[in-house]
Amino acid sequence: MRGTIAAGLTALGILAATGAQAQKAQNVTIVVGSSASGLYDLTARLWSRHLGRFLPGEPSVIVQNLPGAGGLTAINQLYNLSPKDGSQLGVINASAVMLALFGDPSARFDPRKLTWIGGRSQETAVCGFWHTTRPKTFEDLRTAETIVASSGPGARSYSHPVMFNALLGTKFKNVSGYPGGAEMSLAIERGEVEGECGWSWGSMKTRTADWLRDKKLKVLVQAGLKRNRDLPDVPMALDLTKDPESRAIMEALLTDTLMAWPLIAPPGLPDATIATLRGAFDKMMKDPDMLADAEKTGLEIDPVVGAELQAIVERLFAMPQAQIDKAKEVFK
């Protein structure tokens, strides 16, 4: 009997069995490094409604918002304090990986040791500004200070303005401390800031669809490794520098757009647990009910598998140290 019970325990380690009757698994928590109503939160809540159906024991999946330091609070907690049994997952801003790459002491984690489960889609980041503000073209961003909202150093809304200042000669001023996208949009509408840079195009289409419809936003540049088909006339950041070294550094820093909306778990999980989590994620991302829910919510689905996310991180950390040092200089 003991052998039968032991064999019935799942790789996740969250399903208990008594006799021939298996008890329902305990809850799984997805920690989100931003406030409610933003796209990271909406992504986590989409997964919370569907992921449990593909995990052993069909556990309930709940979402916990833990904003702070551009998402670093959540990722540091997940990495250092969460149990290593698959019961706590996270949705993070992947640009925090860059802080760890550069040895920032506030990033108390090694991205190579995280468990990368999968991503919702790749992403294009944009700089968007309220329609009544001064800048009309990207060149205007080089001639006078432009105030943009940011949640903090671990977020793309912080790193992209800093990157553009260093490599493209813009004059962005970051105003940090907003818990998430909803608060940053409110700040733009109130006139506290002029816009947001590093803003996910998918988020802009979802969070401020009415602004785009009513032409209340100006999108002046897009940042990604390929042009977004929705933005054929918006210049690409990579094309705005003639310096090969600056372009190479920017390409490295924009790797985070390949890792948008990732679901992760703490380090040190058994291989069987990782396989279970990744398998459940991959099945969920093909599920008709989930796809219909995503469409209703306005979330794009173009999955990136966990092994690919892991490989992207490994390539980043395998860059020549000289190139890492040059990229790091951008953020000083």
N, C-alpha and C positions, 0 to 999 in steps of 0.2 A: 504493500500500500504506500509506504514512504517513497519508494522509487516512482510510483505512478504520480503521486502528488508533485514531486520534484520535477518530473518531466512536464507537468502541466504549467509550471511557472513560466511566464513569458520572459523574453530577452529584456524587456523594459524593466523588469523588476518591480512593477507596480500592480501586478495582479496577484491576489492572494487566492489560494484554493484550500477548501476544507472538504475532505473526503472526495466524493465524485462531483461535488457542487462547487463550481468556481464563483467566487464573489466578484461583483463588479469592481473594476479598477478604481483607484482613488483619482481625484481630479488631476488634470494636467493644467499648469498655469503658463500662459504666455505673457512675459514681461515686455512692456513697450516703453522705449526710452523717450517718449513724448506725451503730450497731453491728449485728452480725448478729442475726437472729431477730425483730427488730421489724417493724412493718408497712411501713415504707419499704423495708427490706431485702427483705421478702417480695414487695413490689410489683416491685422491680427484678429479682428472680430470676424472677418470673413472666414479665416482658417478655424477660429474657435467653433464656428457653426458646423464644420464639416470634418475636421481632422480626426476627431474621436471615433468616427464610424470606421476608420481604417486602422485603428490601433487595437491591439489585443485587449479584450474586455470592454471595448467601446466606452472609455472614460469620458466624463464631462470635461470640457476644455473651457477655462475661464481666462479673462484678460485682466492684467494688473498694470495700470499706468504708473510709471516711475520716471517722470521727467527730471531733467537736471544736467547741466554742463554739456548741452548739446547731445545728450544720449549717453554720456560716459558713466553717469550714475548707475544706469541700468546694466550696461555691459560689464562694468567692474563688479557689481553685485553678482551677476550671473556667473562670471568667471571664477570669482573667489569664494562665494558663500553658498551657492545653490547646490543641492544634492546632485550626485552624478548617477541618476537612475532613470533619466528621461522624463521626470515629472515636472521639470521646470525648463521652459524654452524661452526664447527671446526674439523680438523683431527689433533690429537696430539700424541706425544710420551707418552705412558701410564706410563713410568717409573717416570714421573713427579709426579705421585700420591704418590710415596714414599717420595719425599721431603716434601709434605704436611703432610704426616703421621708423619714425624719426626719433624714437627714444623719449618722447614726452613723458615726464613722470606722472602726469595725471591719467595716462592710459595704463592701468595696472593689469594688463593682459597681453598675452602673446596670440595674435590672430591665427598663427599656424597651428596652435593647439586647440582652438575652438572647434566644435563640431558643427560643420556647415551642412545643413539639412537640405536647403534648396531656396531658390529665389522666385518671386512672383513674375518678374520681367526685368529686362534691361531698361535703362532710362536715359532721357535727355534732360539736362538741366538748363534752365534759361534764366535770364535777367529780365524781370518784368517790373514796370513802373506805372504809377497812377497817371491817368491821361492828362491831368492838369500840371504835372511836374515839368521841370525845365528840359531834361534830356529828350531829344527827338531821334537821335541817331547814336550809334556806338561812339563816334568821334566826340560827341558832346560829353561822354563820360570821362574823357581824357583832359577836358579843359577846366572843369570845376568840380568841387566836392559834391558827391551824391550820397545821401544818407540811406542806408539799407538796414532792414531788420535781420536779426540772427538769433538763434537759440543758444549758441555758444561754440567753443572751439572744436567740439567733436562732431559738428554738423557741417553739411555742405554749404548752408547759408552763411557760415562764417568763413570756411576755407576758400570758396570760390572768389569772393571779393578780394581776399588777401592775395590769392594767386594772380588775379587779373591786375591788381595794383603793381605787383612785382614784375610780371612778364609782358603786360600789354599797356602799361602806363596809365591805367585808370586812377581815379581819385575817390574810391569808395571809402566811406566811414561806416564801420560796423557799429550798430547799437545792439548789444547782446542782452540775453536774459529772458527772451520770450519763451514760454514753455513749449510751444508748438506752432504748427502752421495756422491754426484758427486765430490765435492771438496775433500772429504777424500780419494776417490779412486785415484784422480789425485795426491794427496800428497804421497800415497803409491807408485804409478808408478814412481814418481820423486825421490823417496828415502828420502823424508823429514821425513817420519816415516816408521816403519817396518810393520805395519799392523793396524788392527782395531779389537777391542774386544767388544762384545755386538752387533755385526753385524748380522742383520737378515739374516737367511739362504735364505728366499724367495728373499730378496733384492740382496744377492750375486748371486743367480742364474739368476736374471733379469739384474742387473746392470753390472755384470762382467762375463757374461756367457762365453765369449771368453777366459778369464783368466782361468776359471775352465777347459774348454776344452783343453787349451794348457798347463795345469799343472803349471800355474804361481802363483797359490795360494796354501798355505798349511793350512788346517783346523785342528787345534790341540786340540780343545775342543768344546763341544756343551753344551749349558745351556738351560734347560727347565725342565718341570716336567715329561716328558716322552721322550724316545729316538725317534729321527726322523728316519723314515724308509730309508731315503736317505743316512744316515750316520751311517751304522751299525758298522763300525770299529773306529769311532771317540769317545774317552772317554767322558762320561758325567761328568760335574762338580760335581754333587751330589755324584758321586761314588769316588771322589778323596779326600774325607775327611773321617777319621775314627772316628771323634769326633761327637757324637750325637747332641750336642748343636749347633755346627757349621752347621751341616746338616739341623737342624730345622730352623736356621736363614736363610740359603740360600734358603730353600724351600719357606719361606715367601717372600724373596726378589725377587724370580723368578716368583711370581704371576703375575708380569707385562707381562709375555709372554702369559698369557691367555687373555690379553686385547690388543693384537696388532691391530694396524690400526683402532682405534675407531673413530666413528663419534659422536660428542657431540654437545650440545647446552647449552646456559647459564642457570643459575639456575632461579627458580621462574616462569617457564612457566606454564600456566594453564594445568590441567590434560587432557583436550580435545586436546590441542595443542601437548602434548607429545604423546598421542595416535595416532594422525594424522601422526606425524613424524615417529614414530616407525612402524606404519602400512605401510607407504610408503616405508620405508627402507626394511622391510621384503618382500614386493612384488617385489621391485627392485632386491633383491638378488636371486630371483627365475626366473627372467625374461630371456627368451632365448637370446634376443638381448644383454643384459648386460653380460650374461655368455659367449657369443661368443666374445664380446669385451674384456672381462677379459682374455680369453685364448689367444687372439691375442696379448694382451699387456704383457702377461706373468705373470699375477697376479693370485695367488691361491685364490679360493673362498671356504670357509668353515665357514659360517656365525655364529656369536655369537649374540644372540638377546640382546636388550637393558636391559631387566629385569635381565638377567644373569650377564651382566657387572655391573649393579647396586649392585647385590648381592655379587659379588666378592669384590667390594669396601667396602661394609658394613662389610664383614667378616674380611678384613684387619684391619679396625678400631676397630673391636671388639676383637682383640687379647689382651691377658694380657699385661698390661703396662710393666711388666718386660721383656717380649719378644720384645716389641717394642723398649725399651731402649737398649737392647743388639744389635738389628739390627741397631739402630741409631749409636751405637758406631763404627760400621763397617765404617761409612762414615766420621768419625772425622779425 
